[in-house]
C-alpha cells in the first residue's frame, strides 16, 4: 500500500512541479523584451538571422574583444530566428523557460538514480528539485534571453552526470563524453565537469582517494576518462581555430590587485557571494553586484583569504573522511572555479552574477537533499516525526516564498528602462547603472530623463573604459535632440585628443580591444554628419564602417543617406536595400519611415543640389501612391 502511494507520488510530482514553475513565471515571461546584451547579440547582429552568415555568426566570439565561445546556444537562436523569420522576445523567453523545465526534469532523474539504494528516495527527489526549480537566482537566466548560455551548459552538464550514474561501460563513456563536449560548446564553465564526476564516483566507491585516482588509468577506467579527454581535446582544437586567443582577462581589474593575497581575497569574496546567493538569495537579487578591489579594507582582504582557507579545509575534510554530503558541496564549489576571478573576468566590475549559478546550483541542490536525508536517518521514531514536520514546513514555505519572489522579480526584466531603474534603486551610486539607464532612456525617446540622469552624475569619476561611453551617450543624445553640431563637436574633440586631426585620418584597428568602442563612436559621428548635412564626411565615415563590417545595417543605412545627399540615387538605393536585409522586420519598417522623412526634407531644402534624387523620389512616391490606392 505504502509502496503504491510512493509510486503515485513519483509520477504526479513532476507534473505538479512543472505546474508550479509555469505559475511562477507566467504570464510575465511572455511580456519581456530583449534587454542588456540581447540588443547587441540579437537585434543589431545579422549573423544569427541571415542564412548566409550563420556559420560565421555561431563561431565568432559573442562579444567583440572577448573569447566567449558559445556556438551551440547561438545555433539554437539561429534556428529560432529563421523559423519565425524574425527575432521574437516572447519566443526566446518561452524557450528559456522550457530549457529550465528540462533542467529540472534532468535533476529529478539524477536524484532518482542517485538515491536508488536509499530507503526514502522521495525526500531526496522532492528536496533537490523544489530547491533548484524555484530558486530565485534562476530568474536571471530564464528572464534574460542571453541567459540561455547558462541554461544550456546546465542541460548538457546534467545530461552528462545522469549518463555517468545511469549507464556503465562504453555506453557510459560515449554518452558522458558527448554531453560534456556539448556542454563545453555552450559555455566554458563546463570545464570542471570531469572533476565533479570523479568526486561523485569517489563518494560512491569504498576506495581511498589515492586508489581512486589510480583507477582512472586502469583498463576499466580508460573508456570513460579517455573519452572525456578526447572530448576536451576536440573542444580545445575547435576553440583555438576560431578564437583569437585561448582566453582573455579583464586587464583593468587585474591592475587593481596590488599583490597576490589581494587577488586571493577577491576570489574568496566571489565564493562568499555565491554561497550567500544560494543560501539566502531573497535580499540581494539584482543584475549588478559590484565590488571594486580598491574599495576593499584590510579586514575585507583577511576575510576573503579566510574564505579560500575554508575551501581548502572543505576539500581536505571531504576527501579525508569521504563524507558524501561534503563531497557534493565540494562539487558545487569546484563548478564555481571558472567564475571566481582566478582569471579576472570581464563582467563590468561585478564580483559575480546570479546566472552563473544555473549549473552549480544543481550540485548544491543535490548536496542539500543528501544532507536533509541524512538528518532523517538520525534519532528515534518521535524525533523523526518532528524532523518530517519541519521538512514539510520548510518545503511549503520555500515554495510559497520563492514563487512570490519570482512573480515579483520577473517583470523587472520587461525592458531596458525597467531593468536599469531596478539596478539604480539597489545601487544608486553605480556609474555603470546610471550610464545604461541613460542609454535605455534615449532608445525609448525619453531624452529628458536621459539628460537629467547624465547631469545628475556629472561629478562621478568614471573609469577610463566607462568615460568614453559617457561621452558617446552625451553626443548621441545631443544629435537625436537636434543639436547635431554640439554632438559631433564632442566626438571630434575626443578624436583630436587621440591624435586624429581630420576625417581623412579616421580608421578602425580591428586587432585593437577598443575596436567596438571606435565603431560605436564613428556610427554616432556618421549620424551627426547626416543631421548637419555634411554628406561627404558622413559618406567617408559610414563607408569606413562598412569596410570594417559589411553586414552592419545601421552603417549601410547611414551610407545610403550620405549618397542621397550627394545626389547618388542608384548607390543610395542599393545601400538602403542592402541595409533592410540585415534589420529585423520592425527595424525595416522604422528604416522605411526614416528614409521617407529624410528624402522629403532633403528635397524640400536642397532640391537644386540633388535633382536626380528628388526626381526619382517623386516618381517612386507616385508609383507607391497608385499601388496603395489599388
ZAVEX-144053 format. One record per residue (C-alpha): residue in one letter; x, z, y; residue number from 1. Coordinates in steps of 0.001 Angstrom, whole numbers, m for minus. Layout:
! ZAVEX-144053
<"A",<X,Z,Y>,NUM>
...
! end
This chain:
! ZAVEX-144053
<"X",<0,0,0>,1>
<"X",<2725,1020,2454>,2>
<"X",<4858,m1972,1415>,3>
<"X",<1983,m4397,2091>,4>
<"X",<1420,m2817,5511>,5>
<"X",<5086,m3273,6386>,6>
<"X",<4943,m6927,5342>,7>
<"X",<1879,m7492,7536>,8>
<"X",<3627,m5835,10478>,9>
<"X",<6722,m8010,9921>,10>
<"X",<4514,m11118,10051>,11>
<"X",<2408,m10012,13033>,12>
<"X",<5224,m8517,15095>,13>
<"X",<6977,m11794,16155>,14>
<"X",<3611,m13186,17331>,15>
<"X",<2920,m10018,19321>,16>
<"X",<6413,m10127,20827>,17>
<"X",<6039,m13776,21890>,18>
<"X",<2705,m12920,23489>,19>
<"X",<4306,m10053,25417>,20>
<"X",<7117,m12316,26633>,21>
<"X",<4749,m15035,27809>,22>
<"X",<2588,m12430,29551>,23>
<"X",<5648,m11003,31348>,24>
<"X",<6858,m14366,32704>,25>
<"X",<3601,m16316,33064>,26>
<"X",<2306,m17724,35442>,27>
<"X",<5238,m17028,37836>,28>
<"X",<7611,m19108,35692>,29>
<"X",<5539,m22248,36418>,30>
<"X",<5800,m21816,40204>,31>
<"X",<9576,m21599,40510>,32>
<"X",<11573,m24286,42294>,33>
<"X",<15215,m25307,41896>,34>
<"X",<17369,m22781,43770>,35>
<"X",<21015,m21924,44497>,36>
<"X",<23370,m24179,42477>,37>
<"X",<20387,m26032,40944>,38>
<"X",<20221,m28279,44019>,39>
<"X",<23825,m29401,43682>,40>
<"X",<23630,m29663,39898>,41>
<"X",<20316,m31480,39507>,42>
<"X",<18736,m32698,42764>,43>
<"X",<21819,m34064,44555>,44>
<"X",<23556,m35092,41323>,45>
<"X",<22513,m38514,39936>,46>
<"X",<24900,m38248,36996>,47>
<"X",<22307,m36378,34920>,48>
<"X",<19406,m38685,35845>,49>
<"X",<20814,m42220,35732>,50>
<"X",<21163,m43607,32156>,51>
<"X",<24341,m45480,33103>,52>
<"X",<26054,m42333,34416>,53>
<"X",<25051,m39748,31798>,54>
<"X",<28257,m39726,29756>,55>
<"X",<30310,m39337,32918>,56>
<"X",<27960,m36566,34059>,57>
<"X",<27982,m34340,30996>,58>
<"X",<31766,m34352,30552>,59>
<"X",<32589,m33559,34190>,60>
<"X",<33168,m30009,35490>,61>
<"X",<29732,m28762,36534>,62>
<"X",<31117,m27865,39976>,63>
<"X",<33991,m29565,41795>,64>
<"X",<37215,m27572,41861>,65>
<"X",<36359,m25710,38628>,66>
<"X",<36974,m26175,34903>,67>
<"X",<33474,m25168,33812>,68>
<"X",<32910,m27456,30809>,69>
<"X",<29262,m27404,29636>,70>
<"X",<28353,m30782,28043>,71>
<"X",<25641,m29556,25657>,72>
<"X",<23352,m27825,28206>,73>
<"X",<23883,m30743,30602>,74>
<"X",<22770,m33091,27829>,75>
<"X",<19503,m31133,27475>,76>
<"X",<18906,m31585,31212>,77>
<"X",<19629,m35329,30884>,78>
<"X",<17049,m35644,28104>,79>
<"X",<14571,m33604,30126>,80>
<"X",<15017,m35695,33294>,81>
<"X",<14978,m39077,31523>,82>
<"X",<11832,m38339,29516>,83>
<"X",<9988,m37448,32743>,84>
<"X",<11814,m39950,34998>,85>
<"X",<12165,m37003,37371>,86>
<"X",<13648,m33536,37808>,87>
<"X",<10680,m31200,37438>,88>
<"X",<11407,m27498,38085>,89>
<"X",<8339,m26330,36155>,90>
<"X",<9503,m28115,33013>,91>
<"X",<13086,m26848,33444>,92>
<"X",<11923,m23230,33692>,93>
<"X",<9476,m23533,30786>,94>
<"X",<12285,m24951,28635>,95>
<"X",<14399,m21922,29606>,96>
<"X",<11578,m19594,28560>,97>
<"X",<11271,m21413,25208>,98>
<"X",<15023,m21035,24638>,99>
<"X",<14714,m17308,25385>,100>
<"X",<11874,m17101,22843>,101>
<"X",<14098,m18899,20317>,102>
<"X",<16933,m16451,21018>,103>
<"X",<14575,m13539,20426>,104>
<"X",<13451,m15109,17128>,105>
<"X",<17091,m15593,16072>,106>
<"X",<17847,m11964,16908>,107>
<"X",<14862,m10876,14790>,108>
<"X",<16235,m12975,11908>,109>
<"X",<19711,m11412,12320>,110>
<"X",<18233,m7904,12378>,111>
<"X",<16178,m8687,9265>,112>
<"X",<19235,m9870,7301>,113>
<"X",<21459,m7145,8756>,114>
<"X",<19017,m4389,7740>,115>
<"X",<18327,m5815,4277>,116>
<"X",<19668,m2715,2485>,117>
<"X",<18057,m237,4894>,118>
<"X",<15075,1856,3843>,119>
<"X",<13118,1171,7019>,120>
<"X",<14152,m2172,8475>,121>
<"X",<11109,m2173,10813>,122>
<"X",<12802,376,13074>,123>
<"X",<15904,m1816,13431>,124>
<"X",<13970,m5065,13963>,125>
<"X",<11494,m3641,16485>,126>
<"X",<14097,m1700,18464>,127>
<"X",<16626,m4525,18747>,128>
<"X",<14189,m7327,19506>,129>
<"X",<11980,m5463,22004>,130>
<"X",<15001,m4246,23981>,131>
<"X",<16527,m7720,24072>,132>
<"X",<13454,m9832,24743>,133>
<"X",<12071,m7742,27613>,134>
<"X",<15358,m6624,29148>,135>
<"X",<15118,m7188,32933>,136>
<"X",<18681,m8568,33255>,137>
<"X",<17489,m11685,31416>,138>
<"X",<15148,m12617,34262>,139>
<"X",<18072,m14347,35982>,140>
<"X",<18949,m16837,33202>,141>
<"X",<15264,m17518,32468>,142>
<"X",<14051,m17840,36084>,143>
<"X",<17056,m19851,37258>,144>
<"X",<17278,m23381,35815>,145>
<"X",<21101,m23256,35734>,146>
<"X",<20818,m20083,33619>,147>
<"X",<20353,m22430,30663>,148>
<"X",<24132,m22418,30159>,149>
<"X",<23934,m18708,29297>,150>
<"X",<20763,m19058,27243>,151>
<"X",<22147,m21871,25085>,152>
<"X",<25512,m20221,24436>,153>
<"X",<23410,m17292,23201>,154>
<"X",<21321,m19581,20974>,155>
<"X",<24275,m21089,19148>,156>
<"X",<26254,m17843,19022>,157>
<"X",<23304,m16052,17395>,158>
<"X",<22803,m19011,15035>,159>
<"X",<26463,m18654,14003>,160>
<"X",<26063,m14899,13401>,161>
<"X",<22888,m15494,11365>,162>
<"X",<24637,m18169,9259>,163>
<"X",<27511,m15768,8627>,164>
<"X",<25161,m12992,7471>,165>
<"X",<22722,m15196,5531>,166>
<"X",<24987,m17541,3578>,167>
<"X",<28209,m17444,1574>,168>
<"X",<30996,m19838,604>,169>
<"X",<31265,m23290,2089>,170>
<"X",<27676,m23255,3390>,171>
<"X",<28519,m20159,5414>,172>
<"X",<31789,m21699,6630>,173>
<"X",<30221,m25019,7640>,174>
<"X",<27185,m23643,9492>,175>
<"X",<29029,m20771,11183>,176>
<"X",<31830,m23025,12463>,177>
<"X",<29390,m25774,13511>,178>
<"X",<27301,m23381,15604>,179>
<"X",<30482,m21842,17009>,180>
<"X",<31569,m25321,18145>,181>
<"X",<28178,m25948,19764>,182>
<"X",<28342,m22548,21484>,183>
<"X",<31742,m23417,22980>,184>
<"X",<30262,m26670,24321>,185>
<"X",<27629,m24569,26111>,186>
<"X",<29883,m22009,27776>,187>
<"X",<33425,m20712,27490>,188>
<"X",<32412,m17112,26794>,189>
<"X",<31701,m18028,23138>,190>
<"X",<35483,m17955,22628>,191>
<"X",<35316,m14320,21416>,192>
<"X",<32676,m15009,18739>,193>
<"X",<35137,m15146,15778>,194>
<"X",<36424,m11670,16715>,195>
<"X",<32861,m10314,16714>,196>
<"X",<32198,m11944,13325>,197>
<"X",<35382,m10405,11914>,198>
<"X",<34354,m6953,13176>,199>
<"X",<30866,m7393,11704>,200>
<"X",<32400,m8276,8341>,201>
<"X",<34832,m5360,8618>,202>
<"X",<31927,m2959,9254>,203>
<"X",<30196,m4118,6069>,204>
<"X",<33233,m4001,3763>,205>
<"X",<34927,m917,2364>,206>
<"X",<38415,m2233,3100>,207>
<"X",<40778,m860,5706>,208>
<"X",<41373,m2808,8908>,209>
<"X",<44820,m3932,7746>,210>
<"X",<43469,m5198,4405>,211>
<"X",<40527,m6931,6139>,212>
<"X",<42994,m8867,8287>,213>
<"X",<44998,m9853,5183>,214>
<"X",<41796,m11149,3519>,215>
<"X",<41496,m13827,6216>,216>
<"X",<44483,m15605,4644>,217>
<"X",<43305,m15229,1043>,218>
<"X",<41649,m18205,m741>,219>
<"X",<38136,m16743,m367>,220>
<"X",<38696,m16293,3411>,221>
<"X",<40148,m19727,4128>,222>
<"X",<36819,m21698,4169>,223>
<"X",<35300,m19553,6930>,224>
<"X",<38345,m18800,9059>,225>
<"X",<39870,m22225,8547>,226>
<"X",<36610,m23880,9650>,227>
<"X",<36385,m21658,12728>,228>
<"X",<39982,m22558,13611>,229>
<"X",<39218,m26285,13265>,230>
<"X",<36137,m25901,15500>,231>
<"X",<38201,m24137,18146>,232>
<"X",<40969,m26759,17954>,233>
<"X",<38435,m29618,18249>,234>
<"X",<36850,m27986,21267>,235>
<"X",<40203,m27436,22974>,236>
<"X",<41191,m31063,22346>,237>
<"X",<37966,m32329,23941>,238>
<"X",<38288,m29894,26832>,239>
<"X",<41898,m30882,27537>,240>
<"X",<40918,m34545,27502>,241>
<"X",<38151,m34200,30106>,242>
<"X",<39229,m31272,32255>,243>
<"X",<41970,m31468,34907>,244>
<"X",<43425,m28156,33611>,245>
<"X",<42708,m25633,30846>,246>
<"X",<41235,m23029,33186>,247>
<"X",<41081,m22183,36856>,248>
<"X",<41236,m18876,38679>,249>
<"X",<39889,m17553,41940>,250>
<"X",<43141,m17559,43911>,251>
<"X",<41549,m15711,46848>,252>
<"X",<40522,m12864,44533>,253>
<"X",<43877,m12837,42721>,254>
<"X",<45736,m12417,46037>,255>
<"X",<43764,m9247,46758>,256>
<"X",<45261,m7347,43800>,257>
<"X",<48288,m5539,45191>,258>
<"X",<49601,m4508,41749>,259>
<"X",<48764,m4589,38027>,260>
<"X",<46900,m1213,37975>,261>
<"X",<44707,m2511,40805>,262>
<"X",<43824,m5602,38729>,263>
<"X",<43246,m3465,35607>,264>
<"X",<40905,m1183,37559>,265>
<"X",<38882,m4202,38725>,266>
<"X",<38498,m5249,35086>,267>
<"X",<37378,m1680,34348>,268>
<"X",<34762,m1848,37094>,269>
<"X",<33468,m5101,35628>,270>
<"X",<32828,m3266,32348>,271>
<"X",<31260,m328,34219>,272>
<"X",<28919,m2816,35925>,273>
<"X",<27876,m4470,32640>,274>
<"X",<27385,m1174,30794>,275>
<"X",<25319,130,33700>,276>
<"X",<23154,m3003,33744>,277>
<"X",<22315,m2808,30033>,278>
<"X",<21645,935,30012>,279>
<"X",<19716,1162,33287>,280>
<"X",<19016,m2216,34968>,281>
<"X",<15968,m1242,36975>,282>
<"X",<17616,m95,40196>,283>
<"X",<20273,m2807,40574>,284>
<"X",<18639,m6159,39807>,285>
<"X",<19879,m8835,42213>,286>
<"X",<21672,m12198,42095>,287>
<"X",<24614,m10713,44018>,288>
<"X",<26812,m7754,43030>,289>
<"X",<29749,m7901,45461>,290>
<"X",<32885,m5831,45014>,291>
<"X",<35939,m6577,47147>,292>
<"X",<39206,m5239,45653>,293>
<"X",<40376,m4473,49183>,294>
<"X",<37481,m2023,49595>,295>
<"X",<38463,m11,46519>,296>
<"X",<39745,3508,47209>,297>
<"X",<42415,5272,45157>,298>
<"X",<39640,7110,43335>,299>
<"X",<37977,3758,42518>,300>
<"X",<41259,2455,41112>,301>
<"X",<41621,5580,38941>,302>
<"X",<38034,5333,37673>,303>
<"X",<38449,1638,36872>,304>
<"X",<41647,2329,34934>,305>
<"X",<39905,5187,33083>,306>
<"X",<37150,2749,32081>,307>
<"X",<39799,499,30495>,308>
<"X",<41286,3524,28723>,309>
<"X",<37781,4311,27447>,310>
<"X",<37521,789,25998>,311>
<"X",<40861,1227,24222>,312>
<"X",<39620,4547,22792>,313>
<"X",<36370,2891,21682>,314>
<"X",<38400,220,19882>,315>
<"X",<40701,2767,18227>,316>
<"X",<37914,5121,17059>,317>
<"X",<35727,2231,15841>,318>
<"X",<38485,719,13729>,319>
<"X",<39911,4039,12544>,320>
<"X",<36663,5693,11435>,321>
<"X",<34735,2467,10732>,322>
<"X",<31621,3767,12492>,323>
<"X",<29125,911,12228>,324>
<"X",<27281,1712,15469>,325>
<"X",<30532,1934,17431>,326>
<"X",<31794,m1345,15944>,327>
<"X",<28621,m3044,17179>,328>
<"X",<29194,m1544,20620>,329>
<"X",<32755,m2868,20435>,330>
<"X",<31345,m6350,19679>,331>
<"X",<29314,m6027,22885>,332>
<"X",<32435,m5094,24860>,333>
<"X",<34536,m7891,23329>,334>
<"X",<31881,m10502,24121>,335>
<"X",<32246,m9493,27792>,336>
<"X",<36014,m10130,27931>,337>
<"X",<35702,m13711,29305>,338>
<"X",<33612,m12461,32263>,339>
<"X",<35556,m9271,33020>,340>
<"X",<38029,m10780,35545>,341>
<"X",<41052,m10569,33239>,342>
<"X",<41392,m14090,34630>,343>
<"X",<39858,m13768,38146>,344>
<"X",<36503,m15558,38137>,345>
<"X",<35206,m17885,40836>,346>
<"X",<31846,m16146,41294>,347>
<"X",<31646,m15597,45041>,348>
<"X",<33322,m12195,45211>,349>
<"X",<30925,m10611,42703>,350>
<"X",<32044,m8132,40062>,351>
<"X",<29643,m9822,37629>,352>
<"X",<26269,m11491,37184>,353>
<"X",<23241,m10475,35149>,354>
<"X",<23021,m13858,33430>,355>
<"X",<26428,m13244,31826>,356>
<"X",<24718,m10600,29670>,357>
<"X",<22448,m13066,27847>,358>
<"X",<24748,m13249,24802>,359>
<"X",<26478,m9801,24934>,360>
<"X",<23088,m8095,25261>,361>
<"X",<22239,m9284,21740>,362>
<"X",<25148,m7219,20376>,363>
<"X",<24092,m4253,22494>,364>
<"X",<20533,m4519,21125>,365>
<"X",<21823,m4540,17539>,366>
<"X",<24006,m1518,18377>,367>
<"X",<21083,426,19838>,368>
<"X",<18845,m470,16879>,369>
<"X",<21535,729,14444>,370>
<"X",<22048,3924,16456>,371>
<"X",<18324,4790,16534>,372>
<"X",<18030,4034,12804>,373>
<"X",<20981,6387,12129>,374>
<"X",<19235,9134,14096>,375>
<"X",<16147,8623,11906>,376>
<"X",<18195,9386,8809>,377>
<"X",<19109,12858,10059>,378>
<"X",<17089,16052,9666>,379>
<"X",<14123,17199,7601>,380>
<"X",<10550,15830,7499>,381>
<"X",<9433,17779,10547>,382>
<"X",<12337,16632,12733>,383>
<"X",<11818,13036,11532>,384>
<"X",<8215,13165,12775>,385>
<"X",<9423,14308,16185>,386>
<"X",<12012,11515,16158>,387>
<"X",<9340,8961,15184>,388>
<"X",<7075,10099,18010>,389>
<"X",<9973,9959,20504>,390>
<"X",<10906,6487,19273>,391>
<"X",<7315,5212,19627>,392>
<"X",<7054,6693,23127>,393>
<"X",<10366,5087,24113>,394>
<"X",<9323,1634,22848>,395>
<"X",<5947,1909,24586>,396>
<"X",<7438,2995,27922>,397>
<"X",<10207,377,27730>,398>
<"X",<7678,m2383,27033>,399>
<"X",<5320,m1430,29876>,400>
<"X",<8015,m747,32467>,401>
<"X",<10189,m3770,31614>,402>
<"X",<7191,m6117,31617>,403>
<"X",<6214,m4818,35056>,404>
<"X",<9772,m5298,36389>,405>
<"X",<9847,m8867,35034>,406>
<"X",<6435,m9557,36626>,407>
<"X",<7704,m8329,39997>,408>
<"X",<11182,m9900,39867>,409>
<"X",<10416,m13428,38587>,410>
<"X",<8535,m14622,41743>,411>
<"X",<11590,m13724,43861>,412>
<"X",<13257,m16800,42360>,413>
<"X",<10480,m19070,43658>,414>
<"X",<12539,m20742,46403>,415>
<"X",<15946,m20573,48038>,416>
<"X",<14397,m18794,51008>,417>
<"X",<12700,m16096,48905>,418>
<"X",<15838,m15675,46780>,419>
<"X",<18220,m15123,49695>,420>
<"X",<15700,m12953,51529>,421>
<"X",<15755,m10679,48479>,422>
<"X",<19565,m10710,48377>,423>
<"X",<19725,m9799,52083>,424>
<"X",<17241,m6986,51599>,425>
<"X",<19518,m5419,48975>,426>
<"X",<22827,m6441,50602>,427>
<"X",<22120,m6662,54359>,428>
<"X",<25822,m6779,55283>,429>
<"X",<26769,m9507,52809>,430>
<"X",<28070,m12561,54756>,431>
<"X",<27573,m14929,51811>,432>
<"X",<23873,m13991,51627>,433>
<"X",<23352,m14470,55371>,434>
<"X",<25012,m17897,55176>,435>
<"X",<22898,m19029,52227>,436>
<"X",<19735,m17732,53886>,437>
<"X",<20571,m19868,56955>,438>
<"X",<21167,m22954,54783>,439>
<"X",<17870,m22367,52959>,440>
<"X",<16006,m21966,56261>,441>
<"X",<17492,m25261,57548>,442>
<"X",<16331,m27047,54374>,443>
<"X",<12845,m25615,54896>,444>
<"X",<12865,m26819,58519>,445>
<"X",<12783,m23254,59846>,446>
<"X",<15527,m23811,62421>,447>
<"X",<14613,m20733,64450>,448>
<"X",<15169,m18361,61520>,449>
<"X",<18442,m20097,60668>,450>
<"X",<19660,m19843,64257>,451>
<"X",<18658,m16175,64520>,452>
<"X",<20476,m15316,61291>,453>
<"X",<23642,m17140,62368>,454>
<"X",<23537,m15444,65787>,455>
<"X",<22923,m12045,64206>,456>
<"X",<26023,m12431,62025>,457>
<"X",<28233,m13957,64721>,458>
<"X",<30527,m10930,64726>,459>
<"X",<31035,m10884,60940>,460>
<"X",<34570,m11560,59736>,461>
<"X",<34023,m14307,57156>,462>
<"X",<36661,m15177,54592>,463>
<"X",<38521,m18459,55308>,464>
<"X",<36528,m20062,52486>,465>
<"X",<33158,m18988,53915>,466>
<"X",<34173,m19562,57561>,467>
<"X",<34261,m23339,57115>,468>
<"X",<30786,m23275,55547>,469>
<"X",<29514,m21260,58524>,470>
<"X",<30922,m23963,60788>,471>
<"X",<29257,m26704,58713>,472>
<"X",<25943,m24840,58795>,473>
<"X",<26099,m24418,62581>,474>
<"X",<26956,m28096,63057>,475>
<"X",<24201,m29235,60687>,476>
<"X",<21664,m27027,62483>,477>
<"X",<22576,m28445,65903>,478>
<"X",<22378,m32039,64640>,479>
<"X",<18991,m31525,62977>,480>
<"X",<17670,m29846,66142>,481>
<"X",<18580,m32969,68131>,482>
<"X",<21824,m31635,69608>,483>
<"X",<23991,m34139,67760>,484>
<"X",<26705,m34129,70395>,485>
<"X",<27235,m30362,70044>,486>
<"X",<27226,m30549,66227>,487>
<"X",<29701,m33420,65964>,488>
<"X",<31961,m31801,68554>,489>
<"X",<32203,m28642,66414>,490>
<"X",<33309,m30721,63434>,491>
<"X",<35708,m32912,65391>,492>
<"X",<37379,m29821,66875>,493>
<"X",<37841,m28386,63386>,494>
<"X",<39381,m31662,62177>,495>
<"X",<41672,m31691,65204>,496>
<"X",<42893,m28206,64217>,497>
<"X",<43707,m29646,60787>,498>
<"X",<45828,m32374,62398>,499>
<"X",<43200,m35126,62091>,500>
<"X",<43061,m36637,65565>,501>
<"X",<40730,m39657,65222>,502>
<"X",<38176,m41282,62933>,503>
<"X",<40844,m43661,61626>,504>
<"X",<42674,m40631,60162>,505>
<"X",<39675,m39357,58186>,506>
<"X",<40387,m39070,54454>,507>
<"X",<39475,m37114,51313>,508>
<"X",<42116,m35880,48898>,509>
<"X",<40332,m35921,45526>,510>
<"X",<43001,m33708,43950>,511>
<"X",<42580,m31016,46579>,512>
<"X",<40469,m27955,45785>,513>
<"X",<38912,m28423,49233>,514>
<"X",<37633,m31932,48446>,515>
<"X",<33983,m30825,48037>,516>
<"X",<34185,m28926,51350>,517>
<"X",<35545,m32007,53147>,518>
<"X",<32867,m34217,51608>,519>
<"X",<30229,m31862,52974>,520>
<"X",<31867,m31918,56401>,521>
<"X",<32023,m35720,56531>,522>
<"X",<28409,m36054,55338>,523>
<"X",<27212,m33873,58229>,524>
<"X",<29500,m35767,60612>,525>
<"X",<28037,m39107,59468>,526>
<"X",<24537,m37785,60170>,527>
<"X",<25683,m36628,63619>,528>
<"X",<27168,m40015,64489>,529>
<"X",<23931,m41736,63447>,530>
<"X",<21895,m39372,65637>,531>
<"X",<24293,m40161,68513>,532>
<"X",<24008,m43878,67725>,533>
<"X",<27759,m44167,67238>,534>
<"X",<27229,m46545,64353>,535>
<"X",<30795,m47803,63929>,536>
<"X",<32034,m44214,63415>,537>
<"X",<29100,m43481,61099>,538>
<"X",<29968,m46592,59093>,539>
<"X",<33615,m45552,58776>,540>
<"X",<32774,m42015,57616>,541>
<"X",<29957,m42938,55222>,542>
<"X",<31968,m45804,53662>,543>
<"X",<34801,m43320,53040>,544>
<"X",<32311,m41005,51288>,545>
<"X",<31022,m43904,49171>,546>
<"X",<34586,m44774,48191>,547>
<"X",<35009,m41155,47053>,548>
<"X",<31679,m41077,45191>,549>
<"X",<29845,m44434,44923>,550>
<"X",<26754,m42760,43462>,551>
<"X",<26031,m40276,46256>,552>
<"X",<22541,m41089,47540>,553>
<"X",<22936,m39480,50974>,554>
<"X",<26212,m41306,51697>,555>
<"X",<24626,m44622,50731>,556>
<"X",<21622,m43913,52958>,557>
<"X",<23788,m42956,55952>,558>
<"X",<25862,m46095,55458>,559>
<"X",<22690,m48224,55397>,560>
<"X",<21610,m46727,58742>,561>
<"X",<25045,m47483,60198>,562>
<"X",<24760,m51110,59017>,563>
<"X",<21272,m51423,60521>,564>
<"X",<22601,m50058,63804>,565>
<"X",<25325,m52716,63759>,566>
<"X",<22720,m55470,63121>,567>
<"X",<23799,m55996,59494>,568>
<"X",<20388,m56268,57821>,569>
<"X",<21416,m57567,54377>,570>
<"X",<24178,m54983,53935>,571>
<"X",<21882,m52221,55163>,572>
<"X",<19099,m53238,52771>,573>
<"X",<21493,m53404,49827>,574>
<"X",<22810,m49905,50534>,575>
<"X",<19325,m48490,51134>,576>
<"X",<18034,m49854,47808>,577>
<"X",<21144,m48552,46072>,578>
<"X",<20534,m45074,47555>,579>
<"X",<16961,m44960,46207>,580>
<"X",<18356,m45451,42726>,581>
<"X",<20097,m42078,42905>,582>
<"X",<17461,m39992,44696>,583>
<"X",<14825,m38020,42800>,584>
<"X",<11290,m39505,43333>,585>
<"X",<10500,m37024,46139>,586>
<"X",<13797,m37983,47773>,587>
<"X",<12903,m41694,47555>,588>
<"X",<9659,m41054,49466>,589>
<"X",<11481,m38997,52062>,590>
<"X",<14162,m41694,52433>,591>
<"X",<11486,m44386,52931>,592>
<"X",<9835,m42379,55723>,593>
<"X",<13206,m41608,57302>,594>
<"X",<14211,m45294,57206>,595>
<"X",<10925,m46378,58776>,596>
<"X",<11313,m43857,61629>,597>
<"X",<14965,m44788,62159>,598>
<"X",<14265,m48536,62328>,599>
<"X",<11237,m48045,64574>,600>
<"X",<13312,m46025,67060>,601>
<"X",<16222,m48448,66775>,602>
<"X",<14056,m51462,67579>,603>
<"X",<12276,m49601,70352>,604>
<"X",<15509,m48635,72142>,605>
<"X",<18096,m51246,71071>,606>
<"X",<16268,m54427,70171>,607>
<"X",<18637,m56574,72246>,608>
<"X",<21682,m55360,70326>,609>
<"X",<20046,m55540,66856>,610>
<"X",<17852,m58712,66983>,611>
<"X",<18235,m59679,63314>,612>
<"X",<17467,m56204,62011>,613>
<"X",<14422,m55788,64263>,614>
<"X",<13093,m59251,63479>,615>
<"X",<13360,m58691,59725>,616>
<"X",<11929,m55175,60030>,617>
<"X",<8809,m56542,61757>,618>
<"X",<8417,m59218,59093>,619>
<"X",<8664,m56624,56329>,620>
<"X",<6227,m54344,58127>,621>
<"X",<3756,m57192,58467>,622>
<"X",<4029,m58031,54762>,623>
<"X",<3646,m54372,53764>,624>
<"X",<586,m54002,56003>,625>
<"X",<m1097,m57044,54412>,626>
<"X",<m311,m55768,50907>,627>
<"X",<m1725,m52339,51789>,628>
<"X",<m4895,m53969,53158>,629>
<"X",<m5383,m55973,49963>,630>
! end
